[in-house]
Amino acid sequence: MKILAAILIVLAIVLLGLAVIVFLDRRADRSEWDRLARLQPDDPRTFDEELVADLPDPARRYFTYVIQPDTPLLPVVEIEMTGQFSLGTNDNPRYQPMEARQVLAAPEGFVWAMRTTGGMPVAGSDSGLWTRFRIFGLIPVARSGGDPDHARSAFGRYVAEAVIWSPAAMLPGPGVSWAEVDHDTARVTVRREDLSQVVDVTVDAQGRPESVFFERWTNANPDKAYRLQPFGAVVSDFREVGGYRLPFHVEAGNMFGTDDYFPFFIANITALRFPGGQP
């Protein structure tokens, strides 16, 4: 009986410790989310085509398609989504249904909070500061962050996602510059402190984005070693929200543009809003 009691006490202490970690993680999520949402300007300027008149043609077409004239320039966006998230490989994707919510405030940061809704229950969050995921709501399976590799990898992600969902944050200015790759592809370079990321966006004749591509600093490879690898997304199902025309379907993955491309992230947007701005 004493042995059983000791085992139960140890188990209770472990469960309590895990519960405390979950509580602290969720509090950190809320704190970072609120900090980023508050970066939305109180009195934003509005979009005028003159702001992009000097950009290369594919970049100018991109902006004039995704932002309508006189639209308030709101760089912070909140997104809700459902879809599929792979917990496997290209040969055995093991897609799981998922739902997630995200705040995106490039170039400052992001928080993506996700949970699977079928199969193995996985939940947690990704941000510019950490990656934290758990199974069964308690048991940690991924905890990283707080180092240059994670910061560089995350920066690439949320800059690319800003090209997709937050074009106001990508307007030319301090730390943001555009160049032409070819007739239908524009290249944006975003810098923040010691971080820099190049992202290519390919558009159609109207300027509607079709795909986003960049070299991402990542350890998503068999060697688990950080290196630059092609990453990209195909976007579709554009809808108007508050003067913006944005994609509501995205498929993204590693090794984009190669035979090894694997879209591990497939999302359908269910809500998109600009905190402090238009609904």
Secondary structure, DSSP 8 states (H G I E B T S, - for coil): -HHHHHHHHHHHHHHHHHHHHHHHHHHHHHHHHHHHHTTS-SS--B--GGGGTTS-HHHHHHHHHHB-TT-B----EEEEEEEEEESS-SSS--EEEEEEEEEEETTTEEEEEEEE-SSS-EEEEEESSEEEEEETTTEEEEEEESSHHHHHHHHHHHHHHHHHH-GGGGSSBTTEEEEEEETTEEEEEEEETTEEEEEEEEE-TT--EEEEEEEEEE--STT---EEEEEEEEEEEEEEETTEEEEEEEEEEESTTSTT-EEEEEEEEEEEE-TTS--
